[in-house]
Amino acid sequence: MLSKSVKVLNKVGIHARPASLFVSEASKYACGINIKKGGSAASAKSVTRILRLRIQMGDTVTIECDGPDEDKAMSALVGLIESKFGEE
């Protein structure tokens, strides 16, 4: 299992559009993927569960990947967050 913490830098945090992009990317991989904020965790393959975490700009989230393609999944998801989901 891989685990990595990353800071959310886009201005509005992970709202509907970034959550949808995150789920779309996570769904490409066979491994199990969770995203955590504080003491709460959500499946990275569920938009509604991610939105319930209420992730805002400046929050640090932890991504956990466990499975056969965990390296690729982790790299892609961390890259998506670090790119600010394509937002300015």
C-alpha positions in Angstrom: 0.0 0.0 0.0 1.2 3.5 -0.8 0.2 6.6 1.1 1.1 10.2 0.3 0.0 13.6 1.8 -0.5 16.5 -0.5 -1.7 20.1 0.0 -4.8 21.3 -2.0 -3.8 24.6 -3.7 -6.7 25.5 -6.0 -8.7 28.5 -4.8 -12.0 26.7 -4.2 -10.7 23.4 -2.9 -12.3 20.1 -4.1 -15.8 21.2 -5.2 -17.9 19.4 -7.8 -15.7 19.8 -10.9 -12.4 18.8 -9.3 -14.1 16.0 -7.4 -15.5 14.7 -10.7 -12.0 14.9 -12.3 -10.5 13.1 -9.4 -13.1 10.3 -9.6 -12.7 10.0 -13.3 -8.9 9.6 -12.9 -9.2 7.2 -9.9 -11.7 5.0 -11.8 -9.0 4.2 -14.5 -7.1 2.1 -11.9 -7.9 -1.4 -10.5 -6.4 -0.6 -7.1 -8.4 0.5 -4.1 -8.0 4.3 -3.6 -9.1 6.4 -0.6 -8.7 10.0 0.2 -8.5 11.2 3.8 -8.8 14.6 5.4 -8.3 14.7 9.2 -10.0 11.7 10.7 -12.4 11.1 7.8 -11.9 9.0 4.7 -13.7 8.5 1.4 -13.5 6.3 -1.6 -11.7 8.2 -4.4 -14.2 6.6 -6.8 -17.3 8.4 -5.4 -18.0 12.1 -6.0 -20.5 12.4 -3.2 -18.2 10.8 -0.6 -15.3 13.1 -1.7 -17.6 16.2 -1.5 -18.6 15.2 2.1 -15.0 15.7 3.2 -15.4 19.4 2.4 -11.8 19.8 1.2 -10.8 23.5 1.0 -7.8 25.4 -0.3 -4.9 24.9 2.1 -6.1 21.5 3.4 -3.7 18.6 3.4 -5.2 15.3 2.2 -3.7 11.9 2.2 -4.2 9.6 -0.7 -3.9 5.8 -0.1 -3.6 3.4 -3.0 -3.5 -0.4 -2.6 -3.4 -2.8 -5.5 -1.7 -3.9 -8.7 -1.4 -0.4 -10.3 -1.0 1.7 -7.1 2.2 3.4 -8.4 0.5 4.7 -11.5 -2.6 5.7 -9.6 -0.7 7.6 -6.9 1.4 9.5 -9.5 -1.7 10.5 -11.5 -3.8 11.6 -8.6 -1.0 13.5 -6.8 -0.2 15.2 -10.1 -3.9 16.2 -10.6 -4.0 17.8 -7.2 -0.6 19.6 -7.6 -1.8 20.9 -11.0 -4.7 22.6 -9.2 -7.1 20.5 -11.3 -6.3 22.8 -14.3 -7.7 25.9 -12.5 -5.8 29.2 -12.4 
